[in-house]
Amino acid sequence: MKKHNFSAGPCILPASVLEKASNAVINFDNLDLSLLEISHRSGNFVSVMEHAKELALEHLGLQNKGYTALFLQGGASMEFLMVAYNFLEKKAGYTNTGTWSDKAIKEARLFGDVVELASSKAANFNYIPKNYKIPTDLDFLHCTSNNTIFGTQLNEFPQTDCPLICDMSSDIFSRQLDFEKFDLIYAGAQKNMGPAGTTLVVVRESVLGNVSRQIPSMLDYKVHISKDSMFNTPAVFPVYVSMLTLSWLKDQGGITAIEKLNNQKAEILYKEIDRNPLFKGFVSNKEDRSKMNATFSLVDESLTNTFDGLWKQAGINGLNGHRSVGGYRASMYNALSIESVQVLVDVMQNLESNA
């Protein structure tokens, strides 16, 4: 029986997506060839790439609005570098809300002046900073929408006249936002969209080409746009599985429908964390809690072995927290069912009953 997969990434994927992907590895499009064997220049795979990009823009409501979708490689970590290469001329602003934004700042500082507009690092990133001032002379402003490790999520995004760039790796396609306010969105596929190995970049083309430096071809968004994400050999299998996942999301009713489900899952789990005296949440302000990654711990750590035994016996996988936080982390990505969340809640209540 399939385990209840709360892993933070690579993520849980829909059963139908796994089945179709498995079949394609054996025989893709009735070609009597594996998806892993065909040319990425073949019409069959070019159709996959085009459909994946179209679906991404459709879900975000950005079709015919001057945006292009790209599937690139190197993960979000490569985007830390590419964003700075393509946008940072003099000064950039970053909000520092977690490990990955901290790493993004480090890369950007190789290219110019970086201003940390706000940071929760001193509190081990257990809240989202608010009410900070934004300078008027920024080349761009960068934020991270959801912090996988610490379990925080932005509910309000900065208002600025400069390009707004957002790392949405761990909550892309999970909730409805005004995506037009962002000039560039990037997301590693393995958190909520597909397997590791490809990264979605959605960029407003008009904001590109404003830096004076020469950009290496592999790091130049304009080059990748001109080559339709085919400047180099793309990650064929991850792109295909991402396309399947985006198609599955459309069949579920899109972001609007999946957001309702995600809200229900988060409400069930956080209600138990708050109610059960054996557990406590990591995030200091409830309004900052992530609906994708719930972080919590035991009040009495002597119960650790008992609790760990219970959730493993219940068929739960990937519940251990990141070493930076400890405790537990339940990642509730789009494909995770309410039933899986209820299994975790039942285990928590079982611990309470027998403590």
Secondary structure as UniProt FT lines:
FT   STRAND          4..5
FT   HELIX           15..26
FT   TURN            29..30
FT   TURN            35..37
FT   TURN            40..41
FT   HELIX           43..60
FT   TURN            63..66
FT   STRAND          67..72
FT   HELIX           75..87
FT   STRAND          91..96
FT   HELIX           99..108
FT   TURN            109..111
FT   STRAND          113..119
FT   HELIX           121..123
FT   TURN            124..125
FT   STRAND          141..144
FT   STRAND          146..147
FT   TURN            148..151
FT   STRAND          152..153
FT   STRAND          164..167
FT   TURN            169..173
FT   HELIX           179..181
FT   STRAND          184..188
FT   HELIX           189..191
FT   TURN            192..193
FT   TURN            196..197
FT   STRAND          199..204
FT   HELIX           205..207
FT   HELIX           217..219
FT   HELIX           221..226
FT   TURN            227..229
FT   HELIX           236..252
FT   HELIX           254..275
FT   TURN            277..278
FT   STRAND          279..281
FT   HELIX           286..288
FT   STRAND          293..298
FT   HELIX           301..303
FT   HELIX           304..313
FT   TURN            314..315
FT   STRAND          316..317
FT   TURN            323..325
FT   STRAND          328..331
FT   TURN            334..335
FT   HELIX           338..354
//
